Amino acid sequence: MPAVQGLVAPVSLIESQLSFSGFMDPIWWLALGLQLLALPGTLLPVLPGLLWLPIGAGLWVWHVGWANSWGVLVLAVVLFVLGLLADVVALTLASARFKASRWAALGAGLGLLLGMLGLLPALPVGGPLIGFLVGPWLGAAVVETVVARRPPSSLACWPALRRGGLVGLAVVAGLLVSQVAQVLLALFGAAGFVVLSSR
């Protein structure tokens, strides 16, 4: 019988942790699901990414009240703002390294969109993953090559192509660093929601 009593204490501890009413509340699960949408949203540019964190937290705050859950919403908004800053800082530092024009980031964004949709003529096979990596590079490289060749001259084509390629690689590196930061922020946001809402 002493062995059974030794098991009762850990089981009662687990039951007390699971007795939090949020785990039984469908709105809690819906809010957590919305927060977890931030993960694929950070990887796929067609989804709104970290914006799902404050949306899920806002749903939970609306359901239980501000006094009980203000920390959840504050954490979600702070992580969303940090994600926006990660984008801006990563692209700014990457393009500043090679003194890229302001149009390089626009070209990378357009290339990313076309690459994810599979519309790049250079990529008949490979799907969105290759388009995610090659699209921004091609977009930034093409735009930077065009901008660097003013006035256009057939003799100055090779240095402009080289510079455009380097700027494209720098922009892609910045995008990858930003994506890693946003995935970590999304994971931290979902885990923070579980911890803060279960108090």
KAZI-V346735 format. One record per helix or strand of 2 or more residues. SS is the DSSP state (2 for helix, 1 for strand). FROM is the first residue (numbers start at 1). TO is the last residue. If there is no record, write none. Layout:
BEGIN
ss;from;to
SS;FROM;TO
SS;FROM;TO
END
This chain:
BEGIN
ss;from;to
2;2;18
2;21;24
2;26;43
2;51;64
2;66;97
2;103;117
2;127;148
2;154;197
END
